[in-house]
Amino acid sequence: MGYAKNYQKKPKQKSRKKTYQPKPPFSSVEGNGTLPFNKLDRGAVWVLMRFYAKFNGYNRYDLSLPYKEVKHEMSSKIFTRSIWQCIGFGFLDVTRWGRLERNSSLYGLSNRWRKLCEEPEKLEKIEALLKEIEHLKKQKGSAQKRTKIYEHRHKILKLGGR
């Protein structure tokens, strides 16, 4: 009898928590202060912060940032340069290329910058290729120019470990 009086049921839990619950906002950027991060210009850092603002913990490789969302903040030329800097220095990966059938490109937050920290000569090559692309863009338009830009971007992807 004394046992029944002292025995109390534990209150039921209302709901179980999920195994991983991210806590927004994600204000800390991976790689902040590293050599690849220091090579990014202000526009690229701003674009990277916009990607981190869209990151909710589950969509690491399913992020998009169409130019339509940032056209009031920067020009298309600076936006493209910033995206390619983030890709080249290992902070973003392209998971799907856009433009066809009005699909926007999908990007993923990457950790390739960690490998680039160990190989500064690759960083210098990537930086030189990005400068060459900017130099080519200032020249008169031609099929050769577009081909060279495409080749340089392909080299950047290869150097970055993609």
TORKE-122956 format. One record per residue (C-alpha): x, y, z. Coordinates in steps of 0.02 Angstrom, whole numbers, always signed. Layout:
REM TORKE-122956
{{X, Y, Z}};
...
This chain:
REM TORKE-122956
{{+0, +0, +0}};
{{+137, +124, +43}};
{{+216, +87, -125}};
{{+60, +139, -222}};
{{+49, +307, -135}};
{{+230, +354, -170}};
{{+224, +295, -350}};
{{+187, +437, -470}};
{{+185, +431, -657}};
{{+307, +541, -750}};
{{+224, +675, -853}};
{{+219, +635, -1037}};
{{+331, +734, -1151}};
{{+234, +840, -1273}};
{{+341, +803, -1424}};
{{+511, +733, -1461}};
{{+646, +845, -1528}};
{{+722, +810, -1696}};
{{+898, +742, -1698}};
{{+971, +904, -1766}};
{{+893, +1073, -1743}};
{{+995, +1216, -1812}};
{{+988, +1381, -1721}};
{{+972, +1525, -1844}};
{{+1044, +1646, -1885}};
{{+1204, +1567, -1948}};
{{+1315, +1717, -1926}};
{{+1482, +1628, -1915}};
{{+1557, +1594, -2085}};
{{+1669, +1443, -2103}};
{{+1843, +1493, -2152}};
{{+1833, +1671, -2089}};
{{+2009, +1742, -2070}};
{{+2095, +1608, -2174}};
{{+2206, +1644, -2324}};
{{+2069, +1602, -2454}};
{{+1943, +1710, -2360}};
{{+2064, +1856, -2357}};
{{+2081, +1846, -2547}};
{{+1893, +1878, -2571}};
{{+1844, +2056, -2610}};
{{+1702, +2146, -2521}};
{{+1571, +2095, -2648}};
{{+1616, +1911, -2634}};
{{+1609, +1918, -2444}};
{{+1438, +2000, -2456}};
{{+1376, +1865, -2576}};
{{+1444, +1728, -2463}};
{{+1353, +1806, -2315}};
{{+1191, +1805, -2416}};
{{+1214, +1618, -2445}};
{{+1241, +1591, -2259}};
{{+1084, +1693, -2223}};
{{+985, +1571, -2332}};
{{+1065, +1418, -2250}};
{{+945, +1339, -2124}};
{{+1046, +1186, -2073}};
{{+966, +1064, -2195}};
{{+993, +1146, -2365}};
{{+1183, +1151, -2373}};
{{+1188, +1097, -2557}};
{{+1023, +1173, -2610}};
{{+1051, +1361, -2606}};
{{+1013, +1485, -2742}};
{{+1045, +1670, -2756}};
{{+975, +1736, -2919}};
{{+1032, +1905, -2980}};
{{+852, +1964, -2966}};
{{+870, +1962, -2776}};
{{+1030, +2066, -2771}};
{{+1010, +2183, -2919}};
{{+974, +2330, -2804}};
{{+1137, +2299, -2709}};
{{+1265, +2267, -2847}};
{{+1287, +2260, -3035}};
{{+1282, +2098, -3132}};
{{+1467, +2113, -3171}};
{{+1516, +2125, -2987}};
{{+1391, +1987, -2942}};
{{+1466, +1867, -3071}};
{{+1643, +1908, -3015}};
{{+1594, +1880, -2833}};
{{+1513, +1712, -2868}};
{{+1668, +1653, -2963}};
{{+1781, +1710, -2822}};
{{+1678, +1611, -2696}};
{{+1685, +1458, -2811}};
{{+1870, +1478, -2851}};
{{+1928, +1500, -2672}};
{{+1827, +1349, -2615}};
{{+1679, +1423, -2521}};
{{+1543, +1374, -2646}};
{{+1510, +1225, -2758}};
{{+1393, +1229, -2907}};
{{+1267, +1088, -2891}};
{{+1166, +1139, -3044}};
{{+1204, +1264, -3180}};
{{+1059, +1378, -3222}};
{{+1002, +1485, -3369}};
{{+915, +1350, -3471}};
{{+726, +1351, -3457}};
{{+739, +1493, -3331}};
{{+810, +1383, -3193}};
{{+925, +1471, -3073}};
{{+1092, +1396, -3027}};
{{+1101, +1297, -2866}};
{{+1252, +1312, -2753}};
{{+1316, +1221, -2601}};
{{+1423, +1281, -2458}};
{{+1592, +1196, -2478}};
{{+1742, +1153, -2371}};
{{+1866, +1152, -2515}};
{{+1948, +1308, -2443}};
{{+2027, +1194, -2310}};
{{+2132, +1105, -2442}};
{{+2176, +1271, -2524}};
{{+2243, +1336, -2358}};
{{+2376, +1200, -2366}};
{{+2422, +1241, -2548}};
{{+2451, +1428, -2568}};
{{+2524, +1406, -2742}};
{{+2352, +1350, -2803}};
{{+2276, +1505, -2726}};
{{+2397, +1614, -2824}};
{{+2355, +1523, -2986}};
{{+2168, +1543, -2955}};
{{+2190, +1727, -2915}};
{{+2290, +1752, -3076}};
{{+2155, +1663, -3179}};
{{+2019, +1772, -3101}};
{{+2118, +1929, -3145}};
{{+2145, +1865, -3323}};
{{+1957, +1837, -3340}};
{{+1924, +2016, -3285}};
{{+2053, +2078, -3409}};
{{+1972, +1976, -3550}};
{{+1800, +2046, -3507}};
{{+1863, +2222, -3541}};
{{+1914, +2175, -3719}};
{{+1803, +2184, -3871}};
{{+1680, +2040, -3883}};
{{+1719, +1889, -3991}};
{{+1699, +1702, -3995}};
{{+1882, +1683, -3948}};
{{+1858, +1791, -3794}};
{{+1710, +1686, -3736}};
{{+1809, +1526, -3765}};
{{+1957, +1590, -3665}};
{{+1845, +1643, -3521}};
{{+1763, +1471, -3523}};
{{+1934, +1385, -3522}};
{{+1996, +1493, -3378}};
{{+1840, +1455, -3276}};
{{+1862, +1270, -3311}};
{{+2043, +1283, -3249}};
{{+1982, +1369, -3090}};
{{+1863, +1225, -3057}};
{{+2002, +1098, -3085}};
{{+2125, +1191, -2972}};
{{+1994, +1209, -2836}};
{{+1972, +1022, -2824}};
{{+1806, +1000, -2911}};
